Amino acid sequence: MVIKINGEVLSYSLETEKNVGELLGSIEAACRKAQETIVTVSADGKELGAEKLDDLFAQPVDADIIIELSTVSGADIRSYMRSLAQELLATAAALEQIPVYMQTGKDTQVLALLESLSQKLNELYRALLLSDITGLPADISIEGKLLAEYQKEITAFLQDIVTGIEEKDIILVGDLAEYELAPLVKALINGVLSFLI
């Protein structure tokens, strides 16, 4: 078996690893110590999605395959988070336009905006989980609130807004988006940015 990390052949010696999964687990642990993490796995030139990894992991360590791994560093992740935070600030500003969208019958645009917000926030939350790699605190507190509290509040507002859209309550949707959700997202993102400086 040949293992490459970021295009470079890795020289390794087996300790107690019996299968590829155990071996890659050891490699990931070493990457984390170096403040990096594996982001893609390819076997014999084909990038594997999450659904295919178990098959690879079950193979014996003497399998005749070429495994290629790509990693990112904590600095790369922090840079990505800064970029994502800027996108989220722009999205939060767009939330303030939801009352206008609702009054002009642009419900689908509102739903697309909320979906984009949700996806970007999920990406940010996942990146924040990598505190051992990014060097950020694991228990970030912003304006006296933990990240989990922001997540709960934002999720509740998103659910209330979607319910309001379904019930055609444009006043409720507009007020929640403009006066509750947008300021909350801005506070969260500005707080996260303060840790990324």
Solvent accessible surface area in square Angstrom, and as a share of the most:
residue,aa,sasa,rsa
1,M,50,0.22
2,V,60,0.34
3,I,0,0.00
4,K,58,0.25
5,I,32,0.16
6,N,84,0.43
7,G,59,0.57
8,E,128,0.57
9,V,101,0.58
10,L,53,0.26
11,S,106,0.69
12,Y,74,0.28
13,S,92,0.60
14,L,82,0.41
15,E,146,0.66
16,T,112,0.65
17,E,24,0.11
18,K,150,0.64
19,N,44,0.23
20,V,0,0.00
21,G,20,0.19
22,E,77,0.35
23,L,5,0.02
24,L,10,0.05
25,G,40,0.38
26,S,51,0.33
27,I,13,0.07
28,E,40,0.18
29,A,52,0.40
30,A,60,0.46
31,C,12,0.07
32,R,79,0.29
33,K,177,0.75
34,A,71,0.55
35,Q,87,0.39
36,E,52,0.23
37,T,11,0.06
38,I,35,0.18
39,V,77,0.44
40,T,46,0.27
41,V,17,0.10
42,S,19,0.13
43,A,17,0.13
44,D,85,0.44
45,G,61,0.59
46,K,146,0.62
47,E,122,0.55
48,L,37,0.18
49,G,32,0.31
50,A,86,0.67
51,E,135,0.61
52,K,107,0.45
53,L,37,0.18
54,D,107,0.55
55,D,99,0.51
56,L,5,0.03
57,F,68,0.28
58,A,77,0.60
59,Q,61,0.27
60,P,75,0.47
61,V,25,0.14
62,D,116,0.60
63,A,15,0.12
64,D,143,0.74
65,I,19,0.10
66,I,75,0.38
67,I,0,0.00
68,E,66,0.30
69,L,3,0.01
70,S,44,0.28
71,T,16,0.09
72,V,41,0.24
73,S,31,0.20
74,G,2,0.02
75,A,55,0.42
76,D,75,0.39
77,I,13,0.06
78,R,70,0.26
79,S,58,0.37
80,Y,102,0.39
81,M,0,0.00
82,R,96,0.35
83,S,60,0.39
84,L,6,0.03
85,A,0,0.00
86,Q,100,0.45
87,E,78,0.35
88,L,0,0.00
89,L,40,0.20
90,A,65,0.51
91,T,10,0.06
92,A,0,0.00
93,A,47,0.36
94,A,31,0.24
95,L,0,0.00
96,E,59,0.27
97,Q,85,0.38
98,I,0,0.00
99,P,24,0.15
100,V,79,0.46
101,Y,41,0.16
102,M,9,0.04
103,Q,124,0.55
104,T,85,0.49
105,G,60,0.58
106,K,93,0.40
107,D,30,0.15
108,T,112,0.65
109,Q,82,0.37
110,V,0,0.00
111,L,77,0.38
112,A,58,0.45
113,L,26,0.13
114,L,9,0.04
115,E,99,0.45
116,S,34,0.22
117,L,0,0.00
118,S,40,0.26
119,Q,97,0.43
120,K,45,0.19
121,L,3,0.02
122,N,71,0.37
123,E,55,0.25
124,L,0,0.00
125,Y,26,0.10
126,R,145,0.53
127,A,7,0.05
128,L,11,0.05
129,L,141,0.70
130,L,40,0.20
131,S,22,0.14
132,D,76,0.39
133,I,0,0.00
134,T,3,0.02
135,G,56,0.53
136,L,14,0.07
137,P,58,0.36
138,A,92,0.71
139,D,105,0.54
140,I,7,0.04
141,S,53,0.34
142,I,10,0.05
143,E,141,0.63
144,G,72,0.69
145,K,48,0.20
146,L,87,0.43
147,L,31,0.15
148,A,54,0.42
149,E,73,0.33
150,Y,1,0.00
151,Q,58,0.26
152,K,151,0.64
153,E,62,0.28
154,I,3,0.01
155,T,65,0.38
156,A,46,0.36
157,F,41,0.17
158,L,26,0.13
159,Q,114,0.51
160,D,68,0.35
161,I,0,0.00
162,V,56,0.32
163,T,61,0.35
164,G,0,0.00
165,I,12,0.06
166,E,126,0.56
167,E,120,0.54
168,K,142,0.60
169,D,57,0.30
170,I,64,0.32
171,I,119,0.60
172,L,72,0.36
173,V,0,0.00
174,G,3,0.03
175,D,67,0.35
176,L,23,0.11
177,A,0,0.00
178,E,51,0.23
179,Y,139,0.53
180,E,77,0.35
181,L,0,0.00
182,A,0,0.00
183,P,62,0.39
184,L,17,0.09
185,V,0,0.00
186,K,59,0.25
187,A,24,0.19
188,L,0,0.00
189,I,0,0.00
190,N,81,0.41
191,G,10,0.10
192,V,0,0.00
193,L,30,0.15
194,S,68,0.44
195,F,70,0.29
196,L,4,0.02
197,I,183,0.93
